[in-house]
Amino acid sequence: MAVSTAAFAQGRKGLYINEVMVQNDSSVVDDYGLHHSWIELYNSTHASMEISSVYLTNDSTKPTLYPVPLGDVNTEIPALQHVLFWADGEPNKGTFHVSFKIKPGETLYIFDSDQKTILDKVTIPADLAANTTFARKADGQGGMSQDAWEVRDGGDKYITPSSNNIIVDTNTKVESFRILDKNGIVLTLMAMAIVFTALLVLSLCFYAISKVGSLVSLLNKMRSHGVDPKTIAETENLAHDSGEEIAAIVMALHEHLNAHDQENTILTINKVKKAYSPWSSKIYGLREIPRR
């Protein structure tokens, strides 16, 4: 069968074989709690990818050796995520159990739905030891080149089933800031500045909102009484008597004429004193004769 190696020209561009373990004695277990060889696939695109019509095989003359079944929602790989297939030769166990087993020196293939286009392939080293993996140095990088792969024994080079091949366990920016600010003084000042700035902005916002609300309320009240705000603004600009002059006029009217200016909406309450107290009334001590 003629095989096209135009891996990324069509089909599911971005689907890769990402990591392989041939002999699994102490690594992850499958959904039955058993140790088996496994193959990790990786979706390098920024969108979900449905892989239910691709084929996995270890024989290029049999591209349809294991068709990924339809109908399983888990065959849709999220963006930049991984999925494991167990190479145990027991496909009756489920979607992610392929119909073949793998061994060192073999080549694994992903064929597209046309059964001709190779999406990805990798040749497993013949000397790959037990409980070690053959993995891409970086997820989905390097295409079909063997130089993009390396052997990992779980020491300094992590074995990462269903996870990123490069594990970032430190943040360089945080580490450099920790070195520059050993006592945390700068961090404290920054935090306080942020808090006080936020409080200042909130207080200014509340002040502005209250002023606008007061102005709107005043204008609405003036309109409800038929007062034109423009007329009031013009009369306020005219010259008028000072407070001292008005006070002198009022005192003169009160002293000499026993009169005062006209008052509007002013209520005067005079207190009326009575000697009578209901607590001393005798009517509360008398019995009431029942009526027939």
FENVEN-V588758 format. One record per backbone hydrogen bond with DSSP energy under -1.0 kcal/mol. CO is the residue of the C=O (numbers start at 1). NH is the residue of the N-H. Records with the same first field share a line. If there is no record, write none. Layout:
# FENVEN-V588758
CO->NH + NH
This chain:
# FENVEN-V588758
4->118
5->7
6->9
11->13
12->15
14->44
16->42
18->136
19->40
20->134
21->38
23->131
30->33
34->30
37->87
38->21
39->85
40->18 + 19
41->83
42->16
45->80
49->77
51->54
54->68
55->111
56->66
57->109
59->62
62->65
66->56
72->75
73->76
75->51
77->49
78->81
81->43
83->41
85->39
86->88 + 98
90->93
91->94
94->97
96->86
100->89
103->106
106->124
108->122
109->57
110->119 + 120
111->55
112->115
116->4
117->112
120->110
122->108
125->128
129->132
133->152
134->20
135->150
138->141
142->145
145->148
146->149
148->137
150->135
152->133
157->154
160->163
171->175
172->176
173->177
174->178
175->179
176->180
177->181
184->188
185->189
186->190
187->191
188->192
189->193
190->194
191->195
192->196
193->197
194->198
195->199
196->200
197->201
198->202
199->203
200->204
201->205
202->206
203->207
204->208
205->209
206->210
207->211
208->212
209->213
210->214
211->215
212->216
213->217
214->218
215->219
216->220
217->221
218->222
219->223
220->224
221->225
222->227
223->226
228->232
229->233
230->234
231->235
232->236
235->238
242->246
243->247
244->248
245->249
246->250
247->251
248->252
249->253
250->254
251->255
252->256
253->257 + 259
277->280
282->285
